[in-house]
Structure formats: C-alpha cells, structure tokens
Amino acid sequence: MADENEVKDPRIDGIKTKIRVVPDFPKKGIMFQDITTLLLDPKAFKDTIDLFVERYRDMNISVVAGIEARGFIFGPSIALAIGAKFVPLRKPKKLPGEIIFEEYELEYGSDRLEMHVEAVDSGDRALVVDDLIATGGTLSAAMNLLRRVGAEVVECACVIELPELKGRERLEGKPLYVLVEYR
Amino acid sequence: MFAVENGLQGDPRLKVISDAIRVIPHFPKTGIMFQDITTLLLDPVAFKHVIDIFVDRYKHMHISLVAGVEARGFIFGPPIALAIGAKFVPLRKPGKLPGRVISEEYELEYGSDRLEISVEAVKYDERALIIDDLVATGGTLSASINLLERAGAEVVECACVVGVPKFKEGQCKLKGKPLYVLVEPSQFDELAL
C-alpha cells in the first residue's frame, strides 16, 4: 500500500478526503466508495495519477489494462504518461473483432470480461487498473485474460482497497498497489 | 467543424490518428461500419496526438468542466481534463451514479436509453466541454447537452475523435452548440486483410 513501511506521501490524505462514501448504494448494507467526487478536484485527481505514474514509469510496463468502466477513468492517463498502450477490458459484446472472455462470480450469478486477442502478447509487461478492489473477482478475471495471451502481469493498481473482503488473496501472489484503504 | 478545416490542414497528426482507427464491417449488426478506436489506444503516439490536439484547442477557453459519455468518453475525457486543469464529470448509464442525479432519455434505433449526471457535480454557469469517441446521429451528444444545461452549465463545445461527414456541411452544430471532430470515419480496406 502507498503508505506502508514508509512516511506517507502527503498527497494521500488529500485524495482520501475527496472520496465520498455513500451508504446503502446500490443496495442496503453497502458503503459505496464514490470516486466521482475525487474527479471534481483537479489537484486531487492529478495527485492520484501522479502517484501511479511515479511508481510505474521505470518498471518497463508496455500495457495498461483498464477495467470497464471506472478503470477507463484512471488507466489511460497512466498509460499516456508512461508511454504504454491502453487496453480496455470490457463487458460482453462491446468489443468488435476477435476476443477472448473470462467469467467471474457476482454475488448472484456471474458476469464476463472480454479483451481483444491481438491487443496484448507474450512480450508484454502489464499493469491492471481499476478504481477499487473488493473481493478481487474482477481483477482476477482481468489477470487471467492477460495471462492467457502470454503477457506478464507485473502488478494490479487500484485507488481504493476494502481489505476486509480479502481481495488481495485472490491475486495469486501478484502484487497489489493501492492508495487508500477503507475499513 | 472538422479539425482539418480549422487550422489543422496539413497537420500530419491527423493522418496518423485516422490510420490508427480500425474499421470492423457489420458490427454490431449488418450494414454498420464500426469505427474501432481501441487500435488507436494501442498506439501511444497516435493516442497522445489526439489528446494534444484537444488540449491545445481547449486550454485557453476557460473550460472548468469536461463531461465524458460512458464508456469511451471516459478514455478521452480525463486526460484532457487533467491537462487543462478542469474537473471530469462522467455521464453514465442509469443506476450507476450515487447521490442526486438527473437523467435524460434519448432515442436508439430501436427503443431508447438514458444518461445520468450527478447534480452536485456542476456549478451554475460553469463552462463545459462534452467528449465522446464518435458522433453518428448526435442523439447521445444532444442528450448530454441537455443534461449539462439542466444542471446549470454552459456547454461551450462538443468534441469527438471521429464524426460522420454530415456534420461537415453547413453549420456543424448540435442543438446550437459547436461540434469539433478530428477525423472522418476510416474506410474499410479489404486489401489489408
């Protein structure tokens, strides 16, 4: 995590205060982590991107994969700053052309994440980006897609982690970097 | 207006951008030549050209709000917002945004859909830019303009990477608002297969 084992970067607190927690959304019992309020503050949004860019710019990342839809808000700016390609991982039937898909569990039922097969290959070092990690199901599916085409997943990066849901344990030993935790 | 008519004639970046967009015939259904911008995103140079051209145009227009249409507007909007120091406001499918929202219905070929905006995201009279990857009928952008205006913003312009040529003729406006487009749709090149 961004503030473990070292002096916390002063930008982190500013980011955390901009995330709005909305109780009982989308249903009762869920404390929704709303990042749209972070996006309303240009300095805090820029700090968020800068923290990721500073971490990844020298790690030879060739592809940033962002998970639809909120991963699309953070991933492309990181990709542009570090000179990597951006690959959208999408809900079913949005991507044209040849795709592969990975199913993942929801609380009730399942969903699917899709990726263009030609977008990534075995020479690529990948970063997976989403706004938040909860159970880790979506990130795990994303990692599988990248692995299946032979890419190396270097790390997963999220703005927020809900550590009590233990999503970190579903990443099969791959490192996770987050800016803030919500307990 | 198209970028080539507005000071960017001969700019080599426009061809790089256009060449990077892949055409998929008959997606999502027969007869539609789908303009696939994901190949543009795989080319960091071409992707950066898109953002640079938009940023150069908007950085001195006192835009305080960039609104992006879900989902591909989320790819182009935030980098522009960050570079010009504006906030980013997502325009989303129903039920995704928490808190107080207003929604606007728009027509699809069969049926309709809705877009939502968080009312708390917009200050009265602030100057807004709306971004999407492509404009075809203009239905989604028109709904977006309505949402921003109902929330109290002044829409300065709509901007897209790709736009169909009908927006080239005449005024090139949508609900009275200017529309700025980088390139026309790419043609399907059967020989490239």
HADDOCK unambig.tbl for C-alpha pairs under 7 A between the chains (distance, minus, plus):
assign (segid A and resid 25 and name CA) (segid B and resid 98 and name CA) 6.65 0.50 0.50
assign (segid A and resid 39 and name CA) (segid B and resid 87 and name CA) 5.90 0.50 0.50
assign (segid A and resid 39 and name CA) (segid B and resid 88 and name CA) 5.37 0.50 0.50
assign (segid A and resid 39 and name CA) (segid B and resid 89 and name CA) 6.99 0.50 0.50
assign (segid A and resid 40 and name CA) (segid B and resid 87 and name CA) 4.58 0.50 0.50
assign (segid A and resid 40 and name CA) (segid B and resid 88 and name CA) 5.93 0.50 0.50
assign (segid A and resid 40 and name CA) (segid B and resid 121 and name CA) 6.87 0.50 0.50
assign (segid A and resid 41 and name CA) (segid B and resid 87 and name CA) 5.98 0.50 0.50
assign (segid A and resid 42 and name CA) (segid B and resid 82 and name CA) 6.51 0.50 0.50
assign (segid A and resid 42 and name CA) (segid B and resid 85 and name CA) 5.74 0.50 0.50
assign (segid A and resid 42 and name CA) (segid B and resid 86 and name CA) 5.94 0.50 0.50
assign (segid A and resid 42 and name CA) (segid B and resid 87 and name CA) 5.35 0.50 0.50
assign (segid A and resid 46 and name CA) (segid B and resid 82 and name CA) 6.32 0.50 0.50
assign (segid A and resid 69 and name CA) (segid B and resid 71 and name CA) 6.01 0.50 0.50
assign (segid A and resid 72 and name CA) (segid B and resid 74 and name CA) 5.68 0.50 0.50
assign (segid A and resid 72 and name CA) (segid B and resid 75 and name CA) 5.36 0.50 0.50
assign (segid A and resid 73 and name CA) (segid B and resid 74 and name CA) 5.29 0.50 0.50
assign (segid A and resid 73 and name CA) (segid B and resid 75 and name CA) 6.12 0.50 0.50
assign (segid A and resid 73 and name CA) (segid B and resid 78 and name CA) 6.17 0.50 0.50
assign (segid A and resid 76 and name CA) (segid B and resid 75 and name CA) 6.07 0.50 0.50
assign (segid A and resid 77 and name CA) (segid B and resid 79 and name CA) 5.34 0.50 0.50
assign (segid A and resid 80 and name CA) (segid B and resid 44 and name CA) 6.49 0.50 0.50
assign (segid A and resid 80 and name CA) (segid B and resid 48 and name CA) 6.59 0.50 0.50
assign (segid A and resid 83 and name CA) (segid B and resid 44 and name CA) 5.89 0.50 0.50
assign (segid A and resid 84 and name CA) (segid B and resid 44 and name CA) 6.20 0.50 0.50
assign (segid A and resid 85 and name CA) (segid B and resid 41 and name CA) 6.05 0.50 0.50
assign (segid A and resid 85 and name CA) (segid B and resid 42 and name CA) 4.52 0.50 0.50
assign (segid A and resid 85 and name CA) (segid B and resid 43 and name CA) 6.09 0.50 0.50
assign (segid A and resid 85 and name CA) (segid B and resid 44 and name CA) 5.61 0.50 0.50
assign (segid A and resid 86 and name CA) (segid B and resid 41 and name CA) 5.34 0.50 0.50
assign (segid A and resid 86 and name CA) (segid B and resid 42 and name CA) 5.78 0.50 0.50
assign (segid A and resid 87 and name CA) (segid B and resid 41 and name CA) 6.94 0.50 0.50
assign (segid A and resid 87 and name CA) (segid B and resid 42 and name CA) 6.90 0.50 0.50
assign (segid A and resid 96 and name CA) (segid B and resid 24 and name CA) 6.88 0.50 0.50
assign (segid A and resid 96 and name CA) (segid B and resid 27 and name CA) 6.56 0.50 0.50
assign (segid A and resid 97 and name CA) (segid B and resid 24 and name CA) 6.91 0.50 0.50
